[in-house]
């Protein structure tokens, strides 16, 4: 049986305030890419987050697009490993994804 494709998007940009999730300029959103697995998206997220670690307002996100496209699909939320970054969280760091702000698992 073929593995189900689980689409993930990685985006980022500068936030108006580090305590929120409102971008300063939507025209400057960095669309890093679309990935078929959480693991690939996480690698891309980590690389971009590490490259921008000196800018405290810059944040990158993993969006579980497959959940948005078909939220009723069985197992649609089972692709991310336990303790992984939830969709919409703002974790990022050069050292560890949990060393900055992160939503609890």
C-alpha positions in Angstrom: 0.0 0.0 0.0 1.5 3.4 -1.0 2.3 5.9 1.7 -0.1 8.7 2.0 1.3 12.1 0.8 1.1 14.6 3.7 1.7 18.1 2.4 3.6 20.5 4.6 4.5 24.2 3.8 7.4 26.1 5.4 6.9 29.9 5.5 8.4 32.7 7.4 8.8 36.4 7.8 9.4 39.3 10.2 6.8 39.6 13.0 5.4 43.0 14.2 5.8 41.7 17.8 7.7 38.6 19.0 4.9 37.7 21.3 2.4 37.4 18.4 2.0 35.9 15.0 1.3 39.0 12.9 3.7 39.6 10.0 5.1 43.1 9.4 4.7 42.9 5.7 2.7 40.1 4.0 4.4 41.0 0.6 7.7 39.9 2.1 6.6 36.4 3.3 9.4 33.9 2.6 7.7 30.8 1.1 10.5 28.3 1.7 8.7 25.4 0.0 6.2 22.5 0.1 7.3 19.1 1.4 5.8 15.6 1.3 6.7 14.7 4.8 7.1 16.4 8.2 10.7 15.3 8.4 11.6 17.1 5.2 9.7 20.2 6.2 11.4 20.2 9.6 14.9 20.1 7.9 14.0 23.1 5.7 12.4 24.9 8.7 15.6 24.4 10.8 18.0 25.5 8.1 16.1 28.7 7.4 15.5 29.4 11.1 19.2 28.9 11.8 20.2 31.2 8.9 18.0 34.0 10.4 18.8 33.5 14.1 20.3 37.0 14.5 16.9 38.7 13.7 14.7 38.3 16.8 11.6 39.2 14.8 12.1 36.6 12.1 10.0 33.4 12.5 9.4 30.4 10.4 6.5 28.0 10.6 5.6 24.5 9.5 2.0 24.4 8.2 0.4 21.0 8.0 -1.4 21.8 4.7 -2.8 18.3 4.4 -4.9 19.0 7.5 -6.3 22.1 5.9 -7.1 20.3 2.6 -8.9 17.4 4.1 -9.2 17.6 7.9 -11.4 14.5 8.1 -8.9 12.1 6.6 -8.1 9.3 9.1 -4.5 9.7 10.5 -4.1 13.3 9.0 -2.6 14.4 12.3 -0.3 11.4 12.8 2.6 12.4 10.7 4.6 14.5 13.1 6.6 12.7 15.8 5.6 13.2 19.4 7.0 16.4 20.8 7.3 17.9 17.3 6.5 21.5 16.5 2.8 21.9 16.2 1.4 23.8 13.1 1.5 27.5 13.8 4.1 27.4 16.5 7.0 29.8 16.4 9.9 27.8 17.6 13.3 28.5 16.1 16.9 28.6 17.1 20.4 27.8 15.9 20.9 25.4 18.8 17.5 23.8 19.2 13.9 24.3 18.0 12.9 24.5 21.6 15.3 27.1 22.9 13.1 29.9 21.7 9.3 30.2 22.0 7.4 27.0 21.2 3.9 25.7 21.8 3.8 22.8 24.2 3.4 19.3 22.5 
